[in-house]
Amino acid sequence: MFKKTLIVLLSLTATISFAQNNFEKELDSIQTETDAKTYIENNKSINGKVIVFNKKKHNTRLAQELFRLGNGSKKVYKTDSEKTYYKVIEKNNIPYQRVSYIFLDGNKKSVEDINSLRKSIITKYNDGFRFNDLAKHYSMDDNAKRGGDLGWVTSGDLHPDFEAQVLNDEHDINSIFTVDIPEQKWYYVILKTEATKYIEEIKVLKVSEPIK
């Protein structure tokens, strides 16, 4: 009886070990974000997803450990019920820019009034008024409370027409300029506050495997 039980246990252990090895081999075969998304789509039970970690924004212990990994490397975390795998599938240095803005709403003011007001705002800035104070006074959206600071942004974060005019290297630090998006009736005064900064980002495949 003992011998039969031992054989069954050994067989079960071998089966589980084989399944785990096969699971890890599948993960090892994933090289790109496209591979990862296809794998997630074909294996819905693994609760998989692709996560983007930004070195400036994410300072957790997990993020720090993942940033130390090479491209294609993975890290495993175990609990009593499951294993969670994090595999780095892409590492890039992404250009980010930082500006502050004053928004003027073309639905509430005429273009003539907006242009006159923007001229006045720029004159005040050049005369020594702080931009964040001008934004708090004149800007017509909630970001006025932050003095107009947009934070660090990159391509894909904002409206494409705004990005085309703002997220480029045509403007020097502390230069002030206007941006018009007439189709949306959005009008801006923009201040470039920082030089372009390259920030490391990683794309990570996260999947979970139950421990049986």
N, C-alpha and C positions, 0 to 999 in steps of 0.2 A: 504493500500500500504506500509506504513512504517513498519507495523507488518511483512509483507511478506519479505521485504528487510532485516529486523533484523534477521528473521529466517534463511534466506539464508547466511547472514554473520556469524551467530553463527555456522551454519552447516559447512561452509568453514573453519572457525577457528578450529573447532573440528577435521576436516579431516586433516588439516596441522599439528595440534598438535599430532595427532595419528601417522602420517607418521614420524614426527621427533622422537617421542618416540620409534617407531619401529626401526628407523635407529640407535638410540643410543643403543637399546637392542642388535642389531646385532653386534655393535662394542664391547659391553660388553662381548659377547660370544667368541670373538677372544682372544686366550690365548698364541698362539705360532706363530713363523715366518711362519710355514707351514699353519696354519689357515689363517694368513694374506694374504699370496700369493694366497691361494685358493679363498679367498673373493675378492681380486683384480681381479683375472681372471674371476670370475663370475659376477662382477659388474663393467664393464669397464667405465661406465659413471661417476664414482666417482673420476676418475683421481687419483687412489690410488698408493702409492709406499711405500716401506720400506727404511728408511734412517738410516744410522749408524752415531751416534755422538760420537766423541772421546774427552774426557775431556781436553786433552793436545792440540788438534788441533782446537777445536771449542769453541770460547769464545763469541759468540753472546748472546744477551739477551734471545732469544728463547732457545738456548742450555742450558744456565744456569737455566732457569725455568724448562726445561724438566729433567735435572739431579736431581732436587729437588723432583721430583715425585717418588712414589713407583712403583714397577713392577705391571703392569695392570692398572695403573692410566692414566687419559687422561686430556688434556687441550684443550679448545675450543677458537678459535679466530673468531670474527664476523666482516664482512664488510656489506655494504648495499646490496650486491648481493649474498653472500654465507657465510656459516660456514665452517671453516677448523678445523678438529679434529686431534690431535696428541696423539696417544696412545702408551705408553711404553710397549713393548711386551717382552723385554729381557734386563737384566742388568748383566754385567760381568766385572771382572777385568782381563784384557788381558796382558800377559807378552810381553813386548817390549824390544828390544835390540838395541844398537847403536854401529856402527863400522865405520871406514873409510877404504878406499881401494885404491889400485893402480891396474889398469887393464892393462894387456898386451895381445895383440891380436895375437893369434897363426896363423892367416891368413897372418900376415905381418912379423912375426919373427919365427925362428925355435925354437923348444923346448929347444935345447941346449943354444941358445942365451938368451932365456927367463929365464932359470934356472940360468945362469951366472949373468944376470942383477938383478934377485931377490936376489941372494946372496949378490951382491954389495949394493942393496937398504937396506937390513936388517942390513948389517955391518955399513952403514952410519947412520941409525937410532940409532943403539946401541952406536955409537960414538958421538951422541948428535944432529944430524940433526933433525929438526922438520918434522914430518910425512906429515903435510899439504904442506910443501915446496917440499918434495920429490914427493908427488902426483902431484903437479902442474908441476913439471919438467918431470916426467916419465910416468904418467898415460895416456892411449891412448883412453880415452873417455871424454865426455863433463864435467863429474863430477870433472875432474882435476881442473876446475876453482873454485870449492868449497873446494879445498884441500882434495878431496876424501871423504868428510863427506857424509854418506848415510842417516843420520837422524834416527829417531826412527822407527823401522820396526818390524813386527811380522809375524808369520806364514801365508803364503798365499799371501804375498806382492811381493815375489821375485821368481826366478827360484828355483824349488824344490831341485835340486842338490846343489845349493849355500846355501839354507837354512839348508840343512842337515849337512853341514860342518861348518856353521857359527852361526846359531841361536840355540845355546845350551849352557850349563854351563861348558863346558870342558875348556874354556879359561878364564884366569884371566884378570882383567882390565890392560890395557897397554901391554898386551902380543901381540906379532907380529908373524904371521904365514902365510903359503901359502895355497892356495886353487886351485885345478885343476879341470876343467870340460872339459876333452879332446874331448868328443863328439862334443862340440860346439867350441873347440879351444879357450876357455876362461881360462886365467891364472891370478891369483891375489896374491897380498900381502895385508894382512888384519891386521888392528890394532883395537883391542877392546878398545873402548874409555869410555864406561859407564857400570855400573852394570845393571843387569836386573831390569827393572822397570815395576810394574803392574799399568796399566792405565785403569781407568773406561771407559767402552763403553756402550752405550745403543742402542738398535734397536727400532725404532719408526715407527709405521704405521701412515702414513699421508693420510687422505681422505678429500674430499670437498663435501659439500652438498649445492645446490642452495637454496636461500631463496625465497620462492614464495609469 
